[in-house]
Amino acid sequence: MRVLVPFGARDPKRRLAPVLDADERRAFADAMLADVLDALADHDPVVLADASVEADAPVVVDERPLGEAVNAELAASAPTAVVMADLPLLTRRAVERLFAPDADVTLAPGLGGGTNALVARDPDFRTDYHGASVRDHRRAARALGASVATVDSFRLAVDADEPSDLAEVLLHGEGAAADWLRDHGGRVETTDGRVRFAREEPATGT
C-alpha cells in the first residue's frame, strides 16, 4: 500500500500565529512531520509537499491545492493511505489500527470534523478536505457503493491546528513536536478547571 503524508511547506500552521512566529511555526511543523514519519516508518511513507522540504522520506512536490494533489495520487494508485503531517500524538500502534479494517474506505476523523487519515482501496474514491470532510467522505464513499470503516482513535484524532491543541501535545506527546514545545517555553496552564497552552516569558537581563 502506498502511504502519502501531505505537508504544507510554504507557510505552515498559520492559525498558530497567536503563540508562534513564522519561523517557530515552520520548525514546529517540521517536528510534527518527523513524528508522523517515525510512526509510519514500517510502511515506507512518501511526503506530498507543496514546496521543497527536507524529510526522512522521499518527497514529491506538487504545487496544486491539497485536495487536487491528493486526488491525483489516488487516481494513480490504489490502495493508498493518506495520513496528515500534523498528528503529533501518532504512534505505530495507531497506524496499525488505521490499516486493520478490510473496508473499501477507512476514515480516521479529526476532533473538529476533519479527516486526519484515510485508506482508500476503492480506485474511484476521491477526497474533499473542505468543511466537515469526514461526513463528506462518508457520503462520497457510500455514493460509490463502497464499504466504510471508521477508526476511533484519540491519537489519530488530535491534530495541531489551533493554540488550544498544543496543550494536548504537551500532555500526551512523547516525540519531537512535544520536545520542541517544551524546549521553547511551552507549558500547560490550568484555568477555571480547564487546561490551556502557555509559554514561559523569556528571561530578561538586569
Secondary structure, 3 states (H helix, E strand, C coil): CEEEEEECCCCCCHHHCCCCCHHHHHHHHHHHHHHHHHHCHHHCCEEEECCCCCCCCCEEECCCCHHHHHHHHHHHCCCEEEECCCCCCCCHHHHHHHHCCCCCEEEEECCCCCEEEEEECCCCCCCCCCCCHHHHHHHHHHHCCCCEEECCCHHHHCCCCCCCHHHHHHHHCCCHHHHHHHHCCEEEEEECCEEEEEECCCCCCC
